[in-house]
């Protein structure tokens, strides 16, 4: 049986319609999500604004942010400071028979109410008197700053000489009266590439 031209056109239109419907259905099938890395604009309260990939920070309601060691100074000539591979890493070398340390006197007071998170590594390469590794003091009158999650402090002030577990950073809540000065203090110590990595949240 010979089809008329009109019938042929109708069949072609029907076939095209079916193909379009199939394409539409396929397009609705969810695809595997792609990991997309984008830059977000983060305010670093220690150094200002910078961009950082979202894969490099914890994206949640309380993200952890690198705490810059730029601008920190030793307060005597018994130790030397060097920045590590990242701006939030500092490496300390030197020795003292009494006390030594390093400080920043003009940190942004927007850190008030934030939590400073510290990680110490390579601690076994250094020597500390009576297991007293370091203590933190703040403000011009050098008030003792105690960690929130470490209660077994040496002499009630100093962290013990041990590396910090990666899943349990040492946390310090910055007080509401913080005036911009923060100080790391060592006592009777020989420091050999002691590394501190810092964040805040």
N, C-alpha and C positions, 0 to 999 in steps of 0.2 A: 504494500500500500504506500503510495507516494504522499508524503506530508506536504501540506500547503505551507507557503512561506510564513504565514501568520502563526501557524503552529510551531514551526521551527524557532521563531523569535521568542515565543512564549516559553518554550522548553529551555532556551538559553538563559532567559531572564530568571527562570526558576532555579536553574543550576547555580547561577551567580548569586542568587539570594541565599541558597543553602550554604555556599562557600563563605559568604560574608557572616552568616550566623555562626558557623563553625569557628571562624577567626575571632569573632567577638567572644565566644565562650572560652577559647584558649587564652585570650588576653585577660580574662578574669581569674585565671588560675594563679594563686600566689607564687611568686618566685622566691628563691633563697635570698635572704637579706644579704646585702653587701656591707662590709665594714668600711665606713667612710671616716677618714681622719680629717678633722677641720681644726682650724685655729680659733681659740677663744681669747678674748681680751681680758686679762686678769690684772687687778691692781695688787701689786706687791707692796705691802705697807712699809717694807724696809727700804726699797729702792725705787718705787714708782711703778709705772705701767709697763707691761710687756705681754707679748703673745706667747701662747703655749698650747701644744696639741692636746686635745681632750683625752687622748690615750695616755698622756704622761701624768695626769692627775686623777684623783678619785672624784668622779663627777657624781656628787650626791648633795644632800642639803647642807653638808658641812665639809667642803673639800679641803684637803690638805695641800698646803702651798709651800714651796721652797722658801726658807728663811735665809736671806743673804748675809754672808760674812764680809761683804765689801765694807771697808771703812773701819773695821775693828783694829785696835792697836794694843800691843803689849804695853804694860805700864812700868816695866823696867827692862834692862837689857839682858836678863837672864834666860829669856826664851825668844825663839823666832817663830813667826807665823807664815804659812803659805796656803793659798787657796788650792783646793783639790781639783778634781776633774770638773766639778760643777760649783757654781757660786755659793751653794749652801753647804759646802764641805770645807773644813779648815784642818790643817795639819800642824801640830805643835811639837817643837823640839827644844831642848834645853834642860837646865837643872837649877835647883834652888835649895839652899840650906834652910831658908826661912819660908817666905811666901812670894809667889809670883802669879801672874795671870794676864788676862787681856780683857778689854772693855770697849763698849761703844757708849758714848755719852749723849748722842742726839738721835736715838731711834724715834720713830714716829709713835706718838702717844696713842694713835689709833689701835695700837696693839693691846690696849687695856681691854680686859675681858676675853682676849684670845688665849689659846693654849699653845705654848711652845713645846715642840716634841723633839727630843734629842736622841741620837743614836751614837754610842761610843764604840770604836773598833780599834783593833791592834793594841789593846790595853796591856797585854802580857809582855809586850816589848819594853814597857816602861816600869819604873820602880816607884812605889808609893809608901810613905811612912805609915805604918799601922793601918794599911789598907784604905787610906784616905785618898780617893782619886781627885775629886773636884767638888766644889760647892758653888752655888750661884747667889750673888747678892745684887740688890737693885737700889736705885735712887742715890742721891748725893750722900745720904747718910748710911749707905751700904747695909740695908736691911736684908736679912737672910730670906731667900726664896726657896721654899721647900717643894719638892715634887708632889703631885697629887697621888701618884700610884706607886711610890717607893717609901716604905715606912721604916725600913731597917737601915737608917742612916748612921754612918760612923761618927761617934761623938755628937750625935744629934744634928749634924750639919752636912757631912760629906757623903757623896755616893761611893759605894764600894768599887774596888778595882775589878771590873769585869766587862766583857763585851755586852752590848745591848741586843737582846733578841730582835730579829727583824719584825716580828709580829707583836712586839710589846715595847714601843718607844717610851722613853721617860718623859712624862708630861708635867709641865709647869703652867699653872694658870697665872697670867699676867694681872697683877692687882689693879684696882681702879685708881689708886694714887700713883701709878707708874709715871715718872717724870722724864723718861727717855734714856736713863742710864742703866745698863745691864753689864754685869761683871762676872767672869769666870775666874775662880781662885784655886790655885794649887798650893799645897803646903808640903815642904820637905820632899821633893819629888825629882826624879830623873825622867824626863819625857823624851821618848824616842818614837817619832812618827805617830804620835797619838792623833787619831782622826775623830773628828766630831762632825756628824751630819745633822742638819737642823731643818725642821719644818714648822709651820704654825697652822692652826685651824680656828 
